[in-house]
Amino acid sequence: MEKKTRFYLIRHGETDWNKGGRYQGWTDIELNDAGREQARLLGLRFRHMPLDAVYVSPLKRAIATAEPMAKAKGLTPIVDEHFKEINFGEWEGSTIAQLSEKYGKAYTDFFDDPFSYPMPGEGSFQNVIRRSVPGFEALERKHKGQNVAIVSHGGLLRVMLVALLGMDIHFYRKTWMTNTSITMLDIAEDGRRLLMTLNDKAHLELAELLGMLDKEVFGAIYDPGNDVFDPLRERPFPEGYAAIRPYLGHVHIKDAVLSEGVPLCVKPGTGLVDYKGILDALDQDGYDGWLSLEPHYRKDVILTQGQMRIPQGSDFSRGGREALRESAVALKAMLGS
């Protein structure tokens, strides 16, 4: 089986200069409160994602972004100068409008076609490529078959991506990387570089959605039985439960075992799901919402996943009533114990 190498290219969290539209470059600006929260959410996202190493720009805003995700995986961020932001020299601290007014065509030419015109500081985007790409290639060789995060800066990462993928230089101005977004780049065994995702900010979008929800009009359903069918365990109890607890109005009960990697539904309490622990935790937490039983198994026949998804025919119907009765008895016993 082909063993790929995966890189997570991550822009740092928000700073006040980001918010104000100012060029930051090598100026060492720290995260603001919003940026620290973004870094926290990024760390939560990586708790259940494979990660072998974290490399980071030496600037404070990148280091503060890398720390929560590295801590979640028991890793120490490795500072690497290759991934420091582009040096914009005297332009740093100014906005686009200010630079356009002060420097006129010298700035607007660069803004419109940054690969063709010089800028102060690092001098040119070609110099940025000569600095950053060798650093990436070294990590390619060092971490074959592993999962590696590089926490850096939007400008540097986009320039580097154009070079790594051999893209048209105008791609730089046609893309964006949101603060703490993840751009995923896979390296196949034959050396091909494959862009898998660009500007993935699902951890921010989910947090925003949950913040908008009103418990009076929304009740989340927690389905602990589905943990059995999730081989990556991306949303296991209690983390999944804790994430939606303020909105929870319905807990779904079923159980299953894995047989040679194939999920088989069984009577509650006889499979992999720790229902006694879940029920005790719900009770201790003061949960007072709905609790529903969904056996998804039959007394005299083992249903395949396909049959479970299409609830019809004799295989699905046969033994259903007895299976439901047994499941209810089992659940009642767990609730009463």
N, C-alpha and C positions, 0 to 999 in steps of 0.2 A: 504494500500500500504506500502511495506517495506521501512523504512527510513534508508538509509545507512549513515555512517560517512565516510568522505573522507579526506585523508591526502595527502598533496603535500610535498614530501621530496626533498629539493632543495639544491644542492651544491652551495657554494659561487662563485663569479666571479673570474676571473684570477688575479694572483699576479705575480710579477717578479720571485718569487721562484717557482711558478708553471711552469712558462716559462722555468726556468733553471733546472727543474727536481729535486729540492731540497725538502727534507722532511721539512714540516713546523711545524706540531704538535701544541704545545701550544705557539710557537713563534708568536708574534702578528704582522704579516705582513699585510700591507694595500693593497687594490686593486690597480692595475696599470690602465692606461688609457683604455686598452681593457676591463678590468674587470668592470670598471665604465660604459662603453657602454653596456656591457652584462646586467648589473643590470638595466640600463634604459630600454632596450628592454624587460626584464622580467616584469618590471613594466607596460609597455604598454600592454603586453599580459594579465595581470591580471585585467586590467581595466574593462573587460566585462566577468570576471569569478567570480563565487560566492566564497566568502571568509569571514569567520567569525572571525578568529584570526590568528596572526602570532607570532610564537615562534622562537627564534634565539639564536645561540651560543654567548657567551660574547666576542668573538674575533672580531677585527675591520673589517676584510674582510667579515665576515658573516653579521655583523650589516649594513655595507654599501650596501650589496646586498639586504637586507630585506627592507631597507627604501623606495625605490621607489615603490615597490609593495604594501607595507602597506599604503603609502600615497595615492596611487591610489584608495584604498578602504576606506579611512578615518580611518585607524587603527593605533595603536601604537605598534611596535614590543615589545614583552615581552622576556627579556633575561632569558635564562634557562641553568644552568650549566650542566644539563644532556646531552646536545647536543654539548658540547665543543669537539674539535677535539681530537683524540688519542694523548696522551703524549708520545713522542718518546725520551725524555731526551737528552742525548749527541749525538744522531744521527741527531738531528734537524740542518738544515743548510747544510747538506751534500747530495751528489748525490748517486745513487745506485752504480756507479763505485767506488766512493771514499770509501763508506762503505765496499764494497766487498774487496777492497785492504787493508783497515786498519784492519778490524775485521775478514776477512776470513770466515771460516765455521760457526762461531757464528752468522754472519749476513746472509749468503746464506741459511743456514738451515731455518731461520725465513722467509726469502723472499719466499722460495719455499713452505713452509707449516706453515703459520703464526699462525694458531690455535694450533699448537703443540709445538712451541718453544718460549722461553721468549724474551723480548726486554727491553731495558732500559726505564726509565720513568714510564709508567703505569704498566709495568711488564708482562702483558699477555692480549690477546684478551678476555679471560674469565672475566678479571677485567673490560674491556671496556663494555662488555655485562651487567655485574652487575651494572654498572653506568647508562647506557643509557636506557635499556629496562624499568625499573621502571618509568622513566620519561615519556616514550611514553605511558605506560599503564595508568598513571595518566591522560594524556590528552584524552585517549580513554573514560575514565569514565566521565570526565568533559564536553566533547564536543559531546556527543551523538547526531547524526543526523545533525551535522554541517560540515563545510569545513574548514580545518585547514592546515596552511603551517608551516613547520619546516625548517628553513634555517640553514644549518649546513655544514658539511665537507664530502668529498668523502669517506675517510677511515671510519669514524664513522658511516656514513649512511649505508655503505655496510655491516659492521659488525652487526649493529643493524637489518638490513633487514634479514640477514641469521638467526638470532635468532628469530625474530618475525614470520617468515614463516616456521621455522623448516627445513630449507634447508640443504643440504649437505655442509659441511664447505668449500669444494673446489669451491663452487659457488662464493666465495669472489674473487678468482683470475681469474674467468671466466667472470667477469662483469666490467664495467667502468661507471663512472658518469662524464660527461663533465661539465665544469664550467657553472653554472646557469641552468643545466638540471633539468627537473622535473621527479621524479619517483612517480607515483600515486598509493596509497594503499587504498583500500576501506575496511571498516569494516561492514559486514552485521549485521542485527538485531540479528542474532543468534550467533554473535561473530566471525564468520569466517573472516579471513584476506585474501583479494584477491588482488594480484598484477595486476594492470590494465595497467600500462605503466612503462617502464624502460628507463632512459636516454633520455627522450623526450626533444629535443632542437630545436623544430620547429621555435621558435622566432629568433634563431640565423641563421638557414638555410634560412629562408625567407629574412632576412636582407642581407645575403650574396648573394642570388640570385638577389635581386633588385639592389645591388651594381654592379653586373656584367652586367646588362642589358644596352644596348645602345639605347637611345631614337630614334636614326636614323633608327634602325632596329626593334624596338619593340614599340607597342602601346597598353597600357592596356585598357581593357573595364571595365567601371564602370556601374553597373546595379542597380540603386537605388531601382527599383521595387522589387528586391529580398529581401530587408529588411523586407517586409511584410511576407515573407515565412520563415524567420529566427527567431524563437521564443526566442532565446537567445540574439538576437540583437548583435551578436559578431562583425559585421562589419557595423555599422550604419553610415549614413551620419551625420556629415561631417567627422568623423574619418576615415571611409573607403576611402573616396575621397581623404583626405589629404595624406594618406599613399601612394597612387599610383599617385598623381598629377604630379610628374616629368615625368612619363611615359605615361600619359593619352592621348589616341588618339580617344576615342570612348565612348560616353555616351548613354546608352540604356534606353528607356522610356517605362514603363508600370505601371499599378496601380492595386490595389486589396483591398478587405475588408476581414475581418475575421468573419465568421458566425459560432458561437459555436465551435471555434477553427479550422474551415475549411476555407482555402483561396479560395475566389471567385474573379475572375478577373472582373474589371469594367472599364468604360471609364476613361482615364487619367483626373485627377483633381477631381474625385468624390470618391476616396478611401482614404486609410490611408497615402499614400505617399505625402509628402509636395512638389509637383512639382513646385509651384510658388516660394517657398523658394529655391529649388534646382536650378531652372533656373536663379533666381536673383543672387545666389551665383556664378554660372558659369559665368554669365555676368560680375559681379564685379571682378572676378578672372582673367578675360581676356581669358577665355577658347575659343579656335578657332578650335577645332577638330570636328569630326562627332557627330551628334545627330540623333539617329534612333528611330522610333516608332514601338512598338511591343504591340498591343492592348491586345491580349490574352483573349478577351471576344467576345461574339456574341450578336447581337441585340435581338434575340428571344429565346436564350437558354443559361443556365448557364453551363459552362463546368466544369467537375471534373478535378482534377489534372491528373488522368489517361488519360482522353481524350486530355488534353493539351499536354501531352508527346507523344501521338500518333496522329499526325495531319492527320487523314484520316477519311472517312466516312461522312455521311450526317450531323451528329450533329456538327462536326467541320466545315464543309463547309457552312452550312446554316447561313445566316445573316452576313457572313464574310465581304463582300464588303461594306455593309452599316455600319457595326461596324468600319471598317477602315476609312471610310469617316468621321464618327462622331468623331473618335479619332483625326484625322488630324485637323478637325475644332477646337476641344477643345485645342489641343496643340498649334495651331496657335494663338488662343485667349490668351493663357497664355504667349506666346512669345511676343505678342504685347501689353500686359497690363503693 
